[in-house]
Structure formats: structure tokens, C-alpha cells
Amino acid sequence: MRRFSLRRVLVCLWALAPAAMAAGPADDLLGLVPADSGLTLAVEDLRDRTREIGDSPLVRELRRIPDVQTWLGSERFRQFDRAARDIRGALGISLGTIRDEVIGDAVVLALKPGPPDKPDQARGLLLARPRDRGVVESMLKSLNQAQMNAGEMLGVDARTRGDVRYAVRRFKPGGRPEEYYVHLEGGAFAWSNSEEMILGVIDRRLKGGPGLGGAPAFRKARGALPERPLASLFVNPRLLERAMADAPRTGQPTQDRLAAMLIRYVAAVEQAGIALEWRDGFVLHSHEVIAPEKLDPWLRRWLTRPPSAPTLPAQLPPTAIAVVSASVDLDALREAAWELTPDDVRPSLDNIRLGLQGILLGRDPVTDVLPRLGPGLLLYLDAEPGRGVRPHFPVIGAVGWSDRPGAHDLAAPLDNALRTAFALYALDPKRATAHLRVQDQVIGDARMTELTDGLKVRMAYRADRNRLVVGNSAEAVARFATGGPPATLAAVRARYFPDAETFAIVDLERLAREIDTYRGPIARGLAARSKRPVASVDRDLSLVLAVARLFRAATITSAASAGAAEIHRTIGLIAR
């Protein structure tokens, strides 16, 4: 008989689990997890959620993709099937039965990593609430017998903690460390490679001692994640903080200052959680519980800035196929950049500030310009109508600014600054052969300033009142704020995050159509860059397009609560 181990069982169970969950059936198990657990994964309602996703139109369409069908018939997939049969032979039950009867309601995996110099001392804990205890006892009996027959395990001893009996799996000397498991009153089952962790579980069940599930910061993070996710993972920030603090320094001032800045941010995080939700596709949530007083002043000022209604997304042209909208405090970013700048470089920044003040018509960039820009920034990918046989997707950026009583509009200073920058770029001797020049052009109602070589526009911008638009296509820049935003982008935002200030949306259906239209030139270009055969690149591109067509849109959001006490982010793939 083949050697059989717990690791193999856990690997196959992990492959079965689509992911884990937030508030719900695992609450009582999370109360048994040590409060200082480094990583904690919770999987809830796996039995029903597996069937729900397996029967979804998305999975049915995914299985119809030729490459997926090929993989399902491949030797690699057959190896997994053989592993599943091996488990059934060793345990006497199938993986499906383990999923439904043992971990179908709730299962929690907790990890306490070992010291950096002794990673093999990591301790783990598995908690489950089986629906049928008899199935667990039968599985354990078969597993123990299989490992003893293989000469790997010596036997199983019984020990007690108060009135609770727990089992000890003993292995031959020089082999694996002892493992421990216990059935608790109320139906919970616990397994660990640490007797201390098992005893802690028993004590918390008997005496109601503090566990992870009762920690205030943990409860905030768990409560802010979706009610019915597929999976949830909770990270102890102190684990990351120690790892980052122990990392060697590079000796590069900017990089070391950035590392210190990141460590300070992690030190302000009290709890972090991640959850994967099934909602018209897949949505990955992250939530951080923050101690705002520990944040760097510039970041705290940015995150506690009063919310503002983003207006730029409503001015997207109908041809846009992807958009990033960000609420940014540029003055706070300037302060952060100053902190990262080495001391010997700072005097040169003062000279740059003086030079910028000249091309901004006397406006000080630090006191007169940056505090007024934003907070809305917009970046989007456009689709150039009638662009011929070659693909061209212009990238356009837009920023607005606020008025101040008695202050001049920023259009003229910004126009002069960009025009000067274009001219200096064109005068660079390295670009003399390109014959670049700066020229003005009117397209529709937009007055454009362009950097061109006479045949192609390299960059263009328009400085309107309270708005600056810049891009690598004059026509695309001119299209900004002409017509309503694309229907798909507007509908996705309205349904999933209508009030978000910081978000990104990609119209995957339309992007796939655009790429497919120019698939030949794109494949040849990618093949030339990667030095691969065009046919091979085209096959990969075909698979990417097939998967993309299963989804309507991809999304990203980020939002901070009032007072910056919590930060929530999402990444989503919305199915068609």
C-alpha cells in the first residue's frame, strides 16, 4: 500500500474547496482559534456552495472551452483523479463524502508560523463541525491503520484534559512530530501538530477563554466582509510587521525609507481580512481595521478628507472601454514623496519648485496648484473609431480643480506649463531626427495643443476651465465629455458601487471584441517581442479571449470609512 499522510488529505481537501467565508457557521469554531493566530482560513457552507457554483452558467460555459476540455482529459487531471481514488481506498470514504459530511458546514485552518530561523516549528490547527461524527471516526480509524501498516505510525494514545479525552498519534523516532485530535462536546472536531494548541482549544471550550473570534478588531473585520463568501482568510498584522522589520535593509535611502513607511502602515493595522464572494461572478474583498492615530500624518489627512461626488466619470465618451477613477490628495502625495527623498537630493527639489513656478505663470506649485488639483483623477482606455488595419487604444487622463474665492483659474498656468514642457521635449537634441513641433488645432469645440512629427500626434492636451485632459491621441482628447458614458461601464458602476470615489472598470466583452478584430497584428506583435512562434502566441490569445468572453466586466474599488478607522477594497469579475 502506498504511504499515506495527513498532508495528502489536506491538499486534496484544499483542491475541493472553492474558498472560504465570513460571518456564519464557523463563528463557534473561530472562537476556539488562538487569539494570536498568524493566518486563519474559514470555509463555510462548502457543501451547498460547491454545488451552486458547479451548476452555474459560468462554470458550464467554462467547461465548453476547448483548452479546458483538453485539460480535463489530460494526464495531469487524471493524476488528481487517481489521488482521489487513493484517498477513498485508504480512508474508506470518498472526497465527496468528506466534503459533505465532515467539512460541509464549516472548517477552519489556523497557522502560527515558527521563528524566522526555525520555520519547521510552525504549528497548525484544523477545526471542523462534522455533520456525522461516525464518518470522522471511520476515516480516522482507516487513516491510522494505513499509516501503521506502512510503518510510518507507531500507534494512538489517549490523554485527558480535565474531563475531556484527546488522542495522540505517535510516529516512529526521527519521523513526523506527534499529532493530536479531539471530539468536543457540541460537535466540534480539532486536529493539530501541537499539543499546546489542542489543549488551548479544550480550555477555551470548557472555560470560554479568549479566542480569535472574540477579539474586537477581528469581529469588525469579519462583520465587514460578505455574509456568504466562498472563503475568508484573516491575517494577523503583527506577523507581517515582524517579518518586514526583520528584513535586511538595502542601503538605498529611498528604498529603506519606503520600507519604513510600509512598516508604519502595517503597525497601524489591527486586523486584516480577505473574502472571496460569489456574486454574479467572483468578487475578492479585503478589509483592514485601522488605528488612525498610528498612520503617517499625510496619509491620515488623505484618508479622512471629506468625501466628494466624483464628476469626471460622467464625462467619459461613449467610446471608452476601461476606466480608472481615483480620489487622490496630491498635496499629501507630495508630502510622502518629500519624506522618501534623500536629504542630499532635497535642495534640488527646491530648484525644481522655483522652475515650475516660472512656467506656471508665477503660481507656486506647492501652495497654489497641488492643493487645488483633484481630488478626482480619471484615466481611461479609448477605442479609436475608424482606425484602419492596426489596433490603437488611446490612453487619456483627466483632472479637475477647485475654485477659490479671488483665485485665478488654473487653466492658463497649466496650459503654459504643458506647452513649455512639449517645446523642451521637442528641442532635445536626441530627438532632432523626429522633427517634433508644437502646434494648435481645433477639433469640434475643443482647442487642442499637440506634440507632433507632422504625420502622427505623439501627445495632446486641452486645458478647459476647471479641467485638464491629456492623451496620446488628439481625437480621443477632443471626444472627452462628448456624449454619455458607455452603457456597460455606467451600468456596472450603478449596480455594484454607485457611491465609490475610487474604482476601476474594464468592459471585458467589448475589449475582447476589439482585440479579436485585430488579433492577427496583435499576435504578430506579441510574438516578435517574446520571440515565440506566431501560432503559439495566437493559441494563447485564443484562450485568453475565450475566458474573457465569459465575463461582462472586471472591477476594482477602494474606500475608507469616516475617520479612516477601516479600509475596504474589492476586485471583481462579473459574469455575463
C-alpha positions as CSV (number, residue, x, y, z in Angstrom):
1,M,0.0,0.0,0.0
2,R,1.2,3.5,-0.8
3,R,2.5,5.7,2.1
4,F,-0.4,7.9,3.2
5,S,-0.3,11.1,5.2
6,L,-2.5,13.9,6.5
7,R,-0.7,16.4,4.2
8,R,-2.1,14.5,1.2
9,V,-5.6,14.5,2.6
10,L,-5.4,18.3,3.3
11,V,-4.1,19.0,-0.2
12,C,-7.0,17.2,-1.8
13,L,-9.5,18.9,0.5
14,W,-7.9,22.3,-0.4
15,A,-8.4,21.5,-4.1
16,L,-12.1,20.7,-3.4
17,A,-12.7,23.9,-1.5
18,P,-13.5,26.9,-3.8
19,A,-12.5,29.2,-0.9
20,A,-13.8,30.4,2.5
21,M,-16.4,32.6,4.2
22,A,-17.1,35.4,6.6
23,A,-19.8,35.6,9.3
24,G,-21.8,32.4,9.7
25,P,-21.5,28.7,10.5
26,A,-17.8,29.0,11.6
27,D,-18.4,31.5,14.3
28,D,-18.1,29.0,17.2
29,L,-15.0,27.4,15.6
30,L,-13.3,30.8,15.3
31,G,-13.9,31.3,19.0
32,L,-11.6,28.2,19.6
33,V,-8.7,29.6,17.5
34,P,-5.9,31.2,19.5
35,A,-6.1,35.0,19.6
36,D,-2.5,35.3,18.3
37,S,-3.1,33.0,15.2
38,G,-1.0,34.3,12.3
39,L,-3.2,33.1,9.4
40,T,-6.8,31.8,9.8
41,L,-8.8,30.4,6.9
42,A,-12.5,29.7,7.3
43,V,-14.6,27.7,4.8
44,E,-18.3,27.6,5.4
45,D,-21.3,26.1,3.7
46,L,-19.0,24.3,1.3
47,R,-21.5,21.5,0.6
48,D,-24.1,23.8,-0.9
49,R,-21.8,26.5,-2.4
50,T,-19.8,23.9,-4.3
51,R,-23.0,22.7,-6.0
52,E,-24.2,26.2,-6.6
53,I,-21.1,27.2,-8.4
54,G,-20.7,23.9,-10.2
55,D,-24.2,24.3,-11.6
56,S,-23.8,27.9,-12.6
57,P,-23.8,29.1,-16.2
58,L,-20.3,30.4,-15.8
59,V,-18.8,27.0,-15.0
60,R,-20.9,25.3,-17.7
61,E,-19.5,27.7,-20.3
62,L,-16.0,27.4,-18.9
63,R,-16.2,23.6,-19.4
64,R,-17.1,24.1,-23.1
65,I,-13.8,25.9,-23.8
66,P,-11.7,23.6,-25.9
67,D,-8.5,24.1,-23.9
68,V,-10.4,23.4,-20.7
69,Q,-11.8,20.2,-22.2
70,T,-8.3,19.2,-23.2
71,W,-7.0,19.8,-19.6
72,L,-9.9,17.7,-18.2
73,G,-8.8,14.8,-20.4
74,S,-5.1,15.3,-19.7
75,E,-2.8,13.1,-17.7
76,R,-2.4,15.8,-15.1
77,F,-6.1,15.8,-14.3
78,R,-6.1,12.0,-14.3
79,Q,-3.4,12.2,-11.6
80,F,-5.7,14.1,-9.4
81,D,-8.5,11.6,-10.1
82,R,-6.1,8.8,-9.1
83,A,-5.2,10.7,-5.9
84,A,-8.9,11.0,-5.0
85,R,-9.3,7.2,-5.5
86,D,-6.2,6.5,-3.3
87,I,-7.8,8.6,-0.6
88,R,-11.0,6.6,-0.9
89,G,-9.1,3.4,-0.7
90,A,-7.1,4.4,2.3
91,L,-10.0,6.1,4.2
92,G,-12.9,4.0,3.0
93,I,-14.9,7.1,2.0
94,S,-14.8,9.4,-1.0
95,L,-13.7,13.1,-1.1
96,G,-17.3,14.0,-1.8
97,T,-18.4,12.3,1.4
98,I,-15.6,14.1,3.3
99,R,-16.8,17.4,1.8
100,D,-20.5,16.8,2.6
101,E,-20.3,15.1,6.0
102,V,-17.1,16.3,7.6
103,I,-16.4,19.8,6.4
104,G,-19.6,20.7,4.6
105,D,-20.9,23.0,7.3
106,A,-17.7,24.7,8.5
107,V,-14.0,24.1,8.6
108,V,-11.2,26.4,10.0
109,L,-7.5,26.2,9.4
110,A,-5.2,28.3,11.7
111,L,-1.4,28.7,11.4
112,K,1.1,30.0,13.9
113,P,4.4,30.3,11.9
114,G,7.6,29.3,13.6
115,P,10.5,31.7,14.2
116,P,12.2,33.1,11.1
117,D,15.3,30.8,11.7
118,K,13.1,27.8,12.5
119,P,10.2,27.7,10.0
120,D,9.8,23.9,10.7
121,Q,8.4,24.8,14.1
122,A,5.2,26.2,12.6
123,R,2.1,24.9,14.3
124,G,-1.3,24.3,12.7
125,L,-4.8,23.7,13.8
126,L,-7.8,22.3,11.9
127,L,-11.3,22.7,13.3
128,A,-14.5,21.3,11.8
129,R,-18.1,20.8,12.7
130,P,-18.9,17.4,11.1
131,R,-22.5,16.6,10.3
132,D,-21.8,12.9,11.0
133,R,-19.3,12.1,13.8
134,G,-19.3,8.4,12.7
135,V,-17.8,9.3,9.3
136,V,-14.9,11.1,11.1
137,E,-14.3,8.2,13.4
138,S,-14.3,5.8,10.5
139,M,-12.0,8.0,8.5
140,L,-9.5,8.3,11.4
141,K,-9.6,4.6,12.0
142,S,-8.7,3.9,8.4
143,L,-6.1,6.6,8.2
144,N,-4.4,5.4,11.4
145,Q,-4.4,1.8,10.3
146,A,-3.0,2.7,6.8
147,Q,-0.1,4.7,8.3
148,M,0.7,1.9,10.9
149,N,0.7,-0.7,8.1
150,A,3.1,1.5,6.2
151,G,5.4,1.6,9.2
152,E,5.0,5.4,9.5
153,M,3.0,5.5,12.7
154,L,3.5,3.6,15.9
155,G,0.0,3.9,17.4
156,V,-2.6,6.1,19.0
157,D,-2.6,7.0,22.8
158,A,-5.3,8.6,24.9
159,R,-4.8,11.5,27.2
160,T,-7.1,13.7,29.2
161,R,-7.5,17.4,29.9
162,G,-9.9,17.7,32.8
163,D,-12.9,15.6,31.7
164,V,-12.0,15.7,28.0
165,R,-10.2,12.8,26.3
166,Y,-8.0,13.6,23.3
167,A,-5.9,11.3,21.1
168,V,-2.2,11.4,20.3
169,R,-0.9,10.0,17.0
170,R,2.7,8.7,17.7
171,F,5.2,8.3,14.8
172,K,8.4,6.4,14.7
173,P,11.6,8.2,16.0
174,G,13.1,10.6,13.6
175,G,9.8,10.8,11.7
176,R,7.0,13.2,11.9
177,P,6.1,15.0,15.2
178,E,3.2,13.8,17.2
179,E,-0.3,14.9,16.1
180,Y,-3.4,15.4,18.3
181,Y,-7.1,15.3,17.8
182,V,-10.2,15.6,19.9
183,H,-14.0,15.4,19.6
184,L,-15.6,18.2,21.7
185,E,-19.0,18.5,23.2
186,G,-21.3,20.3,20.8
187,G,-19.9,18.5,17.7
188,A,-16.6,20.3,17.1
189,F,-13.6,18.4,16.0
190,A,-10.0,19.6,16.3
191,W,-6.7,18.4,14.9
192,S,-3.2,19.8,15.4
193,N,0.5,19.1,15.3
194,S,0.9,21.0,18.6
195,E,-0.4,19.6,21.9
196,E,-0.4,23.2,23.3
197,M,-2.9,24.2,20.6
198,I,-5.2,21.3,21.2
199,L,-5.1,21.9,25.0
200,G,-5.9,25.6,24.3
201,V,-8.9,24.6,22.2
202,I,-10.1,22.3,25.0
203,D,-9.7,25.1,27.6
204,R,-11.5,27.6,25.5
205,R,-14.4,25.2,25.0
206,L,-14.5,24.4,28.8
207,K,-13.8,27.8,30.3
208,G,-14.7,30.2,27.5
209,G,-11.3,31.8,27.4
210,P,-10.3,34.5,24.8
211,G,-10.1,33.3,21.2
212,L,-9.7,35.0,17.9
213,G,-13.4,35.1,17.2
214,G,-14.0,37.3,20.3
215,A,-11.3,39.9,19.5
216,P,-12.9,43.3,18.8
217,A,-10.8,44.1,15.7
218,F,-11.4,40.6,14.3
219,R,-15.1,40.9,14.8
220,K,-15.1,44.3,12.9
221,A,-13.2,42.8,10.0
222,R,-15.3,39.7,9.8
223,G,-18.5,41.7,10.1
224,A,-17.5,44.0,7.2
225,L,-16.9,41.1,4.8
226,P,-19.7,39.5,2.8
227,E,-22.2,37.4,4.7
228,R,-22.0,34.4,2.3
229,P,-18.5,34.4,0.8
230,L,-16.9,31.3,-0.6
231,A,-13.8,31.8,1.6
232,S,-12.3,34.1,4.1
233,L,-8.7,34.5,5.3
234,F,-7.7,36.6,8.3
235,V,-4.1,37.8,8.7
236,N,-2.5,38.9,11.9
237,P,-0.7,42.2,11.0
238,R,1.8,41.6,13.8
239,L,3.1,38.6,11.8
240,L,3.7,40.9,8.7
241,E,5.1,43.6,10.9
242,R,7.8,41.3,12.4
243,A,8.7,39.8,9.0
244,M,9.1,43.3,7.5
245,A,11.1,44.6,10.5
246,D,13.5,41.6,10.3
247,A,14.0,42.0,6.5
248,P,17.5,43.3,5.7
249,R,17.9,46.9,4.5
250,T,19.1,47.6,1.0
251,G,21.3,50.6,1.9
252,Q,19.4,52.7,-0.7
253,P,17.9,55.7,1.2
254,T,14.7,55.9,-0.8
255,Q,14.0,52.1,-0.7
256,D,14.8,51.9,3.0
257,R,12.5,54.9,3.7
258,L,9.8,53.3,1.7
259,A,10.2,50.1,3.7
260,A,10.0,52.1,7.0
261,M,6.8,53.8,5.7
262,L,5.2,50.5,4.9
263,I,6.1,49.1,8.3
264,R,4.5,52.1,10.0
265,Y,1.3,51.5,7.9
266,V,1.2,47.8,8.9
267,A,1.8,48.8,12.5
268,A,-1.4,50.8,12.3
269,V,-3.4,47.8,11.0
270,E,-5.1,46.0,13.9
271,Q,-6.7,43.2,11.8
272,A,-6.9,42.3,8.1
273,G,-9.3,40.0,6.4
274,I,-9.9,38.7,2.8
275,A,-13.0,37.0,1.5
276,L,-14.0,35.6,-1.9
277,E,-17.6,36.1,-2.7
278,W,-19.8,34.5,-5.4
279,R,-22.0,37.4,-6.7
280,D,-22.7,37.4,-10.4
281,G,-19.2,36.0,-10.7
282,F,-16.2,36.3,-8.3
283,V,-15.6,39.3,-6.0
284,L,-12.5,39.3,-3.8
285,H,-12.9,41.6,-0.7
286,S,-10.2,42.9,1.6
287,H,-10.9,44.8,4.8
288,E,-8.5,46.4,7.2
289,V,-9.2,47.7,10.7
290,I,-7.0,50.7,11.4
291,A,-5.8,52.7,14.4
292,P,-5.9,56.1,12.6
293,E,-3.6,57.8,15.2
294,K,-0.8,55.5,14.1
295,L,-0.9,56.5,10.5
296,D,1.6,58.9,9.0
297,P,0.1,62.4,9.1
298,W,-0.1,62.8,5.3
299,L,-1.9,59.5,4.9
300,R,-4.3,60.2,7.8
301,R,-5.1,63.6,6.2
302,W,-5.8,62.0,2.8
303,L,-8.0,59.2,4.2
304,T,-10.0,61.5,6.5
305,R,-10.7,64.0,3.7
306,P,-14.4,64.7,3.4
307,P,-16.0,62.6,0.5
308,S,-16.8,64.3,-2.7
309,A,-19.0,63.3,-5.5
310,P,-16.8,62.2,-8.5
311,T,-17.9,64.2,-11.6
312,L,-15.3,63.2,-14.1
313,P,-16.6,59.6,-14.8
314,A,-19.9,61.1,-16.0
315,Q,-17.9,62.9,-18.8
316,L,-16.5,59.7,-20.2
317,P,-17.1,59.4,-24.0
318,P,-19.1,56.5,-25.3
319,T,-16.0,55.0,-26.9
320,A,-14.2,54.3,-23.6
321,I,-13.7,50.6,-22.8
322,A,-11.9,50.8,-19.4
323,V,-11.7,53.5,-16.7
324,V,-9.8,54.2,-13.5
325,S,-11.3,56.9,-11.3
326,A,-9.3,57.8,-8.2
327,S,-9.9,60.2,-5.3
328,V,-6.3,61.4,-4.6
329,D,-4.9,64.1,-2.3
330,L,-2.0,65.2,-4.5
331,D,-0.6,67.5,-1.8
332,A,-0.5,64.5,0.6
333,L,1.4,62.5,-2.0
334,R,3.8,65.4,-2.4
335,E,4.5,65.2,1.3
336,A,5.0,61.5,1.1
337,A,7.4,61.9,-1.8
338,W,9.3,64.5,0.3
339,E,9.7,62.0,3.1
340,L,11.1,59.4,0.7
341,T,13.6,61.9,-0.8
342,P,17.2,61.5,0.5
343,D,18.5,64.6,2.3
344,D,21.2,65.3,-0.3
345,V,18.6,65.5,-3.1
346,R,16.1,67.8,-1.3
347,P,17.9,71.1,-2.3
348,S,17.5,70.2,-6.0
349,L,13.7,69.8,-5.4
350,D,13.6,73.4,-4.2
351,N,15.2,74.5,-7.5
352,I,12.6,72.4,-9.4
353,R,9.8,74.1,-7.5
354,L,11.2,77.5,-8.4
355,G,11.4,76.5,-12.1
356,L,7.8,75.2,-12.1
357,Q,6.7,78.4,-10.5
358,G,8.1,80.2,-13.6
359,I,6.3,78.1,-16.2
360,L,3.1,78.2,-14.1
361,L,2.9,82.0,-14.6
362,G,4.1,82.7,-11.0
363,R,1.8,80.2,-9.3
364,D,3.6,78.2,-6.6
365,P,3.1,74.5,-7.4
366,V,3.1,73.6,-3.7
367,T,0.8,76.2,-2.2
368,D,-1.2,77.4,-5.3
369,V,-1.6,74.4,-7.6
370,L,-1.4,70.9,-5.9
371,P,-3.8,71.7,-3.1
372,R,-6.4,72.7,-5.7
373,L,-6.0,69.8,-8.1
374,G,-8.4,66.9,-7.8
375,P,-9.5,65.2,-5.7
376,G,-10.8,63.4,-8.8
377,L,-8.4,61.9,-11.3
378,L,-9.5,59.9,-14.3
379,L,-7.6,57.6,-16.6
380,Y,-9.3,55.6,-19.3
381,L,-8.7,53.5,-22.4
382,D,-10.4,54.6,-25.5
383,A,-11.3,52.8,-28.7
384,E,-10.3,54.8,-31.8
385,P,-13.1,54.7,-34.4
386,G,-12.1,54.0,-38.0
387,R,-8.5,53.4,-37.1
388,G,-7.8,51.2,-40.1
389,V,-5.9,47.9,-40.1
390,R,-3.8,48.5,-37.0
391,P,-5.0,48.4,-33.4
392,H,-4.9,51.7,-31.5
393,F,-6.2,52.2,-28.0
394,P,-5.5,55.8,-26.8
395,V,-4.8,56.4,-23.1
396,I,-6.4,59.5,-21.8
397,G,-6.1,61.2,-18.4
398,A,-8.2,64.0,-16.9
399,V,-8.0,66.0,-13.7
400,G,-10.2,68.8,-12.4
401,W,-9.5,71.5,-9.8
402,S,-11.5,73.6,-7.3
403,D,-12.1,77.3,-7.4
404,R,-11.1,79.6,-4.6
405,P,-12.6,83.0,-3.9
406,G,-10.4,85.6,-5.6
407,A,-8.0,83.0,-7.1
408,H,-7.2,82.8,-10.8
409,D,-8.4,79.9,-12.8
410,L,-5.6,77.3,-13.2
411,A,-6.3,76.7,-17.0
412,A,-3.8,79.4,-18.2
413,P,-0.9,78.3,-15.8
414,L,-1.3,74.6,-16.6
415,D,-1.6,75.4,-20.4
416,N,1.6,77.4,-20.3
417,A,3.4,74.7,-18.2
418,L,2.4,71.8,-20.6
419,R,3.2,73.9,-23.7
420,T,6.6,74.7,-22.4
421,A,7.2,71.0,-21.5
422,F,6.3,70.0,-25.0
423,A,8.6,72.5,-26.5
424,L,11.5,71.5,-24.3
425,Y,10.9,67.8,-25.2
426,A,10.9,68.7,-29.0
427,L,14.2,70.7,-28.6
428,D,16.0,67.7,-27.1
429,P,19.0,67.0,-29.5
430,K,18.3,63.3,-29.1
431,R,15.0,63.8,-30.9
432,A,16.2,66.1,-33.6
433,T,15.6,63.5,-36.3
434,A,11.9,63.1,-35.3
435,H,11.2,66.8,-36.4
436,L,8.9,67.3,-33.5
437,R,6.9,70.5,-33.2
438,V,4.2,72.0,-31.0
439,Q,1.0,73.2,-32.8
440,D,-2.6,74.1,-32.0
441,Q,-5.6,72.6,-33.6
442,V,-9.4,72.9,-33.1
443,I,-11.4,69.7,-33.2
444,G,-15.1,70.3,-32.7
445,D,-15.4,72.6,-29.8
446,A,-12.1,71.6,-28.3
447,R,-8.9,73.7,-28.7
448,M,-6.0,71.3,-28.7
449,T,-2.3,71.7,-28.2
450,E,-0.3,68.9,-29.9
451,L,3.2,67.5,-30.0
452,T,3.5,66.1,-33.5
453,D,6.1,64.9,-36.0
454,G,3.9,66.1,-38.9
455,L,2.4,62.6,-39.5
456,K,1.4,61.4,-36.1
457,V,0.4,63.2,-32.9
458,R,2.6,62.0,-30.0
459,M,0.8,63.8,-27.2
460,A,-2.1,66.3,-27.0
461,Y,-3.9,68.2,-24.3
462,R,-6.8,70.6,-23.7
463,A,-6.9,73.0,-20.8
464,D,-10.6,73.9,-20.2
465,R,-11.9,75.8,-17.3
466,N,-11.7,73.6,-14.2
467,R,-10.5,70.6,-16.2
468,L,-7.3,69.4,-17.9
469,V,-7.3,66.4,-20.4
470,V,-4.2,64.8,-21.7
471,G,-3.6,61.8,-24.0
472,N,-1.7,60.3,-26.9
473,S,-4.5,60.9,-29.4
474,A,-5.8,64.4,-30.3
475,E,-9.1,63.0,-31.5
476,A,-9.6,61.0,-28.3
477,V,-8.8,64.0,-26.1
478,A,-11.3,66.0,-28.1
479,R,-14.0,63.3,-27.5
480,F,-13.9,63.7,-23.8
481,A,-17.2,65.0,-22.4
482,T,-19.0,64.5,-25.7
483,G,-22.0,62.2,-25.2
484,G,-22.9,60.0,-22.3
485,P,-20.5,57.4,-20.8
486,P,-20.5,53.8,-22.2
487,A,-23.6,51.9,-21.2
488,T,-21.8,48.9,-19.7
489,L,-19.4,50.9,-17.6
490,A,-22.2,53.1,-16.3
491,A,-24.5,50.2,-15.6
492,V,-21.8,48.2,-13.7
493,R,-20.9,51.2,-11.6
494,A,-24.6,52.0,-10.8
495,R,-25.3,48.4,-9.8
496,Y,-22.3,47.5,-7.7
497,F,-20.7,50.6,-6.3
498,P,-22.7,53.8,-7.2
499,D,-21.1,55.9,-4.5
500,A,-17.5,54.8,-4.9
501,E,-14.9,57.6,-5.4
502,T,-12.0,55.2,-6.3
503,F,-12.8,52.4,-8.7
504,A,-11.8,50.8,-12.0
505,I,-14.0,49.1,-14.6
506,V,-13.0,47.1,-17.7
507,D,-15.6,46.3,-20.3
508,L,-14.3,42.8,-20.9
509,E,-16.9,41.9,-23.6
510,R,-16.0,44.9,-25.7
511,L,-12.3,44.7,-25.1
512,A,-12.4,41.1,-26.3
513,R,-14.2,42.1,-29.4
514,E,-11.7,44.9,-30.1
515,I,-8.7,42.6,-29.6
516,D,-10.3,39.9,-31.7
517,T,-10.8,42.4,-34.6
518,Y,-7.1,43.0,-34.7
519,R,-6.0,39.6,-33.5
520,G,-3.5,39.0,-36.3
521,P,-1.5,42.1,-35.8
522,I,-1.6,41.8,-32.0
523,A,-0.4,38.1,-32.2
524,R,2.4,39.0,-34.5
525,G,3.5,41.9,-32.3
526,L,3.5,39.8,-29.2
527,A,5.3,37.0,-31.0
528,A,8.1,39.4,-32.1
529,R,8.5,40.7,-28.5
530,S,8.6,37.3,-26.9
531,K,10.5,35.6,-29.8
532,R,7.9,32.9,-29.9
533,P,6.1,31.4,-33.0
534,V,3.0,33.4,-34.0
535,A,0.9,30.2,-34.0
536,S,1.8,29.6,-30.3
537,V,1.0,33.1,-29.3
538,D,-2.3,33.0,-31.2
539,R,-3.3,29.9,-29.3
540,D,-2.6,31.6,-26.0
541,L,-4.5,34.7,-27.2
542,S,-7.4,32.5,-28.2
543,L,-7.7,31.0,-24.7
544,V,-7.5,34.4,-23.0
545,L,-10.2,35.8,-25.3
546,A,-12.4,32.7,-24.6
547,V,-12.1,33.2,-20.9
548,A,-12.7,36.9,-21.1
549,R,-15.9,36.4,-23.1
550,L,-17.3,34.6,-20.1
551,F,-17.3,37.8,-18.1
552,R,-19.1,41.1,-18.6
553,A,-16.6,43.3,-16.7
554,A,-13.7,43.4,-14.3
555,T,-13.8,45.9,-11.4
556,I,-11.7,47.3,-8.5
557,T,-12.9,49.5,-5.7
558,S,-11.3,51.1,-2.6
559,A,-13.0,53.1,0.2
560,A,-12.1,54.4,3.6
561,S,-14.6,54.8,6.4
562,A,-15.2,58.1,8.2
563,G,-12.1,58.8,10.3
564,A,-10.0,56.2,8.4
565,A,-10.8,53.5,11.0
566,E,-11.5,50.9,8.3
567,I,-10.5,50.4,4.6
568,H,-12.4,48.1,2.3
569,R,-11.3,47.1,-1.2
570,T,-12.7,44.8,-3.8
571,I,-11.6,43.1,-7.1
572,G,-14.4,41.5,-9.1
573,L,-15.1,39.5,-12.3
574,I,-18.7,39.9,-13.2
575,A,-20.1,37.0,-15.3
576,R,-22.2,37.6,-18.3
